[in-house]
Amino acid sequence: MKDKKKICVVFSHHKLGDLIWQLPYIKAISDHYNEKIYLVVREKTQAKEILKDCSFIQNVEYNNFRKKIYYFYEILKLWKYFKSEKFSDVFFLDKVNRGPIAAKLAKIPNRIGLGFGNQKKWTTNKPLKEVTSKKNQSEQSRELLESNGIRTKSLIPELIVKNDSLKNIEPDISKYMGKKIALGVDSFELFKMWYEEYFVELAEKLYEKGACNYFYLICGKNNKHVADKIINLSNKNIFIDCSQLNLMGIIKVIKDSDYYIGNNSGPLNLSSALNVKTYGLIATDPVSELKNSNIIPILPENYKDNIWIRNREGMSELSVKKVFDYICEKEKID
């Protein structure tokens, strides 16, 4: 009889979208060992809340992976956690060193990581080729698992959040009667953001066509000014500011929407993973990065893939008419 495995996965990136793209690989590790996963991520991801209904997650531990004077404190914290839990295997789905260092000090027998740079000193598996470091994070994780005999059955991120988990979460959506569309109006990177004026024009056109009654404005607290500008530019009382909601509140309004239209950002990936019909406004970054998702991209005329345009002006190439006509065609809006 084989010894029972106890598996931990460590992922240090802070962006919500990055964590969502890792879900297929975390699930693949769980399926391979037939064990639920202990997950170490940053607190900013709010993973304890959003992953609590995921059947392949046993526990979420927060570690903020701070730099400078906190570096050794973070190693100590991880060492204590690894030592107390006595994991048999720990997977590192990025190139950060402090996790593998802590795991080696805690005498974890199997430390599986990408092995780029100095990380290979602390891991036990054969490192990936350095050329792989030029690929995106998802491709790196896929190659890491394949090189260790782990098959990823589906590359498309899926996130289960049960309605019961959202029952007592703000906002009270019962007061907004009729059809709703979620608009993802911000992004961590400014050059990915469609203009506020464009969102207003698109929403008013869809409203006049009878496509919906309200629009949820999805953005972070730090970008409340984006939602405010959209509301102030319009003379119609059709927008609901969601900038003050926590992540579970955002999930609640996304799931309440007929579909989602938005910038290439964390909430776009979140919406797709929640199995809500999702349209991505893509003009300044590679649409090929979304190939392993259910996101439906809307692109400018003469768009070229695999080119990064690092200024917001590039988003003006995607016209309101193009987006409106595309949505009307797909949603059969007369």
CORHUUR-V881015 format. One line per field, one symbol per residue. burial: # if it has 24 or more other C-alpha atoms within 12 Angstrom, else .. A space follows every 50 residues. Layout:
burial=???
This chain:
burial=....##########################..#.################ ##.#.##########........######.##..################ ####.###########..##.#######........#########..#.# ##..#######....#....#.#......#########.########### #######...##########..#..###.##......######.###### #####################################.##.######### ........#..#.########.##.##.......
